[in-house]
Amino acid sequence: MHYQKRVLSIVFTALIASSSLHMMSASASTVAYTSMLPHTQVLNNEAQQETVNINRASVEELAAKLRGVGLARARAIIELRETLGGFTDIDQLLQVRGLGIKVLNENRERIIL
């Protein structure tokens, strides 16, 4: 009886170890595969997912999708949009107080008119 318990314990431990190794191998394969993807392709996919139309977006959407833009700047963007009657050029965002060239350049690929 003691011998059977010991054998079952060893078999069970080996089974768990084998399962763990398989999961680690699958995880490593996924990491290896994603690291083989071109970096620019990953960045382009992210930029496409995060685009924001500055002529239609709400305050919350602008703040959520644009780096360096919080609620106050998002409100200022909408105020400028209303004053201009809509944006015709992305560089018009430079008229927003506190939104400089660095923030604009970080977001250029995300912004659509």
C-alpha positions in Angstrom: 0.0 0.0 0.0 2.8 2.4 0.9 4.6 1.5 -2.3 1.5 2.2 -4.4 1.1 5.7 -2.8 4.7 6.5 -3.4 4.5 5.4 -7.1 1.3 7.4 -7.6 3.0 10.4 -6.0 6.0 10.2 -8.3 3.7 9.7 -11.4 1.6 12.7 -10.3 4.6 14.9 -9.7 6.1 13.9 -13.1 2.7 14.6 -14.8 2.6 18.1 -13.2 6.2 18.8 -14.2 5.6 17.7 -17.7 2.4 19.9 -17.9 4.3 22.9 -16.6 7.1 22.5 -19.1 4.6 22.3 -21.9 2.9 25.5 -20.8 6.2 27.2 -20.4 7.3 26.0 -23.9 4.0 27.3 -25.4 4.5 30.6 -23.7 8.1 30.9 -24.9 6.9 30.1 -28.5 4.4 33.0 -28.3 7.0 35.4 -27.0 9.4 34.3 -29.7 6.8 34.7 -32.4 5.7 38.1 -31.4 9.3 39.3 -31.0 9.8 38.2 -34.7 7.1 40.6 -35.9 8.5 43.8 -37.4 8.4 46.6 -34.8 6.9 49.1 -37.2 4.0 46.7 -38.0 3.1 46.5 -34.3 3.3 50.3 -34.0 1.2 50.8 -37.1 -1.5 48.5 -35.7 -1.5 50.4 -32.4 -1.7 53.7 -34.2 -4.6 52.5 -36.3 -6.5 51.3 -33.3 -6.0 54.6 -31.5 -7.0 57.1 -34.1 -9.2 60.0 -33.2 -11.0 62.4 -35.4 -10.4 65.8 -33.8 -13.4 67.3 -35.6 -15.8 64.8 -34.0 -14.3 63.5 -30.8 -15.7 64.2 -27.4 -13.6 65.6 -24.5 -13.3 62.1 -23.0 -12.3 60.5 -26.3 -9.6 63.2 -26.9 -8.2 62.7 -23.4 -8.2 59.0 -23.6 -6.6 58.6 -27.0 -4.1 61.4 -27.2 -0.9 61.2 -25.2 -0.2 64.2 -23.1 -3.8 65.5 -23.4 -5.9 65.5 -20.3 -9.4 66.7 -19.8 -8.4 70.4 -19.6 -6.5 70.3 -22.9 -9.2 68.3 -24.5 -11.7 71.0 -23.5 -9.4 73.6 -25.0 -9.2 71.6 -28.2 -12.9 71.5 -28.5 -13.2 75.2 -27.8 -10.7 75.9 -30.6 -12.5 73.5 -32.9 -15.8 75.4 -32.3 -14.0 78.8 -32.8 -12.5 77.7 -36.1 -15.6 75.9 -37.3 -13.6 72.7 -37.5 -9.9 71.8 -38.0 -8.5 71.9 -41.5 -4.9 71.2 -40.5 -3.5 69.2 -37.7 -1.0 71.9 -36.9 -3.8 74.2 -35.8 -3.7 72.2 -32.6 -0.6 74.3 -31.7 -2.9 77.1 -31.0 -4.1 75.3 -27.9 -2.4 76.7 -24.9 0.0 74.1 -23.4 -0.1 71.8 -26.4 3.3 72.1 -27.9 5.1 70.6 -30.9 6.3 67.6 -28.8 2.8 66.5 -27.8 1.6 67.1 -31.3 4.3 65.0 -32.9 3.7 62.2 -30.4 0.1 62.1 -31.6 0.3 62.8 -35.4 -0.3 59.2 -36.4 -3.3 59.0 -34.2 -5.0 62.2 -35.4 -7.4 62.3 -38.3 -9.5 65.2 -39.6 
